[in-house]
Amino acid sequence: QVQVVESGGGLVQAGASLRLSCVASGRTFSWYAMGWFRQAPGKERELVAGITSSGSCNYADSVKDRFTISRDNAKNTVYLQMNSLRPEDTAVYYCAAGTTPTGIKSAYWGQGTQVTVSS
């Protein structure tokens, strides 16, 4: 059974940085795409960043040049480095463990970690 556990959220001021971590266990981590989504109050869940098994990345326009997704296959971990945080980045961030090497449309989900950015 695949388990997905996020960590690293918190309360920060605008302009600060945070790094989220996500450990996915129960399968061969390196074979699958991973991603980060977020959901703000009253809004739909949206893709923040994704990374394929080969390391190709994609980002939402709103976070390009500020956020970086990366993976460490030896540690079964995907990271989201968030710099220059803004109040509008406030949301619950969810890790998605995809079921194919390239996509995360079908995924196992973590429980989410809260990120709050104060102005």
C-alpha positions as CSV (number, residue, x, y, z in Angstrom):
1,Q,0.0,0.0,0.0
2,V,1.3,3.4,-1.0
3,Q,1.7,5.9,1.9
4,V,2.3,9.6,1.3
5,V,3.4,11.9,4.1
6,E,4.1,15.6,3.8
7,S,5.9,17.8,6.3
8,G,7.4,21.3,6.4
9,G,4.5,23.6,6.5
10,G,4.1,26.6,8.8
11,L,3.5,30.2,9.4
12,V,5.9,32.7,7.8
13,Q,6.0,36.3,6.7
14,A,5.8,37.5,3.2
15,G,9.1,37.2,1.4
16,A,10.3,34.2,3.5
17,S,11.1,30.7,2.3
18,L,9.9,27.3,3.2
19,R,10.7,23.8,2.1
20,L,8.1,21.1,2.0
21,S,9.0,17.4,2.0
22,C,7.0,14.4,1.0
23,V,7.9,10.8,1.5
24,A,6.1,8.2,-0.5
25,S,6.6,4.6,0.5
26,G,5.2,1.2,-0.5
27,R,6.5,1.1,-4.1
28,T,9.5,1.8,-6.2
29,F,9.6,5.6,-5.8
30,S,11.8,6.4,-8.8
31,W,9.4,4.9,-11.3
32,Y,6.6,7.4,-10.8
33,A,5.8,11.1,-11.2
34,M,5.3,13.2,-8.2
35,G,3.6,16.5,-7.7
36,W,2.4,19.2,-5.3
37,F,-1.0,20.7,-5.3
38,R,-2.6,23.3,-3.0
39,Q,-6.1,24.3,-2.0
40,A,-6.9,27.7,-0.5
41,P,-10.1,28.3,1.4
42,G,-13.1,28.5,-0.9
43,K,-11.0,27.6,-4.0
44,E,-10.4,24.4,-5.9
45,R,-7.3,22.3,-5.6
46,E,-4.7,23.4,-8.1
47,L,-1.5,22.0,-9.4
48,V,1.6,23.8,-8.1
49,A,4.4,21.7,-9.6
50,G,5.1,18.3,-11.0
51,I,8.1,16.2,-11.7
52,T,8.3,13.1,-13.8
53,S,10.3,10.0,-13.1
54,S,13.1,11.3,-15.4
55,G,13.2,14.7,-13.6
56,S,11.3,16.9,-16.0
57,C,9.4,19.6,-14.1
58,N,6.4,21.8,-14.7
59,Y,5.0,24.7,-12.7
60,A,1.9,26.8,-12.3
61,D,2.5,30.2,-13.8
62,S,1.8,31.8,-10.4
63,V,4.9,30.1,-8.8
64,K,7.3,30.0,-11.7
65,D,10.7,31.4,-10.7
66,R,9.8,31.3,-7.0
67,F,9.2,27.6,-6.3
68,T,11.3,24.6,-7.2
69,I,10.3,21.0,-7.2
70,S,13.0,18.3,-6.8
71,R,13.2,14.6,-5.9
72,D,15.7,12.4,-4.1
73,N,15.0,8.9,-5.2
74,A,17.4,7.4,-2.6
75,K,15.3,8.9,0.1
76,N,11.9,8.3,-1.5
77,T,11.3,12.0,-1.1
78,V,10.1,14.9,-3.2
79,Y,10.6,18.5,-2.1
80,L,9.0,21.8,-2.9
81,Q,11.3,24.8,-2.2
82,M,9.2,27.9,-1.9
83,N,10.9,31.3,-2.0
84,S,9.6,34.8,-2.0
85,L,6.3,33.6,-0.4
86,R,3.3,35.8,-0.8
87,P,0.0,35.9,1.2
88,E,-1.8,34.4,-1.8
89,D,0.4,31.3,-1.4
90,T,-1.5,30.5,1.8
91,A,-3.2,27.1,1.4
92,V,-3.1,23.5,2.4
93,Y,-0.4,21.9,0.3
94,Y,-0.9,18.3,-0.8
95,C,1.7,15.8,-2.2
96,A,0.5,13.6,-5.0
97,A,2.2,10.3,-5.8
98,G,1.4,9.6,-9.5
99,T,0.6,6.2,-10.9
100,T,2.6,6.6,-14.1
101,P,6.1,7.8,-14.9
102,T,4.9,11.0,-16.4
103,G,1.5,12.0,-14.9
104,I,-0.2,12.7,-11.7
105,K,-3.8,12.8,-12.9
106,S,-4.3,9.6,-11.0
107,A,-2.4,9.7,-7.7
108,Y,-2.1,8.7,-4.1
109,W,-2.5,11.7,-1.8
110,G,-1.0,12.8,1.5
111,Q,-3.0,14.4,4.3
112,G,-1.8,17.9,3.5
113,T,0.3,20.5,5.3
114,Q,-0.8,24.0,6.0
115,V,1.3,27.0,4.7
116,T,0.3,30.4,6.0
117,V,2.0,33.5,4.7
118,S,1.3,36.7,6.6
119,S,1.6,40.2,5.1
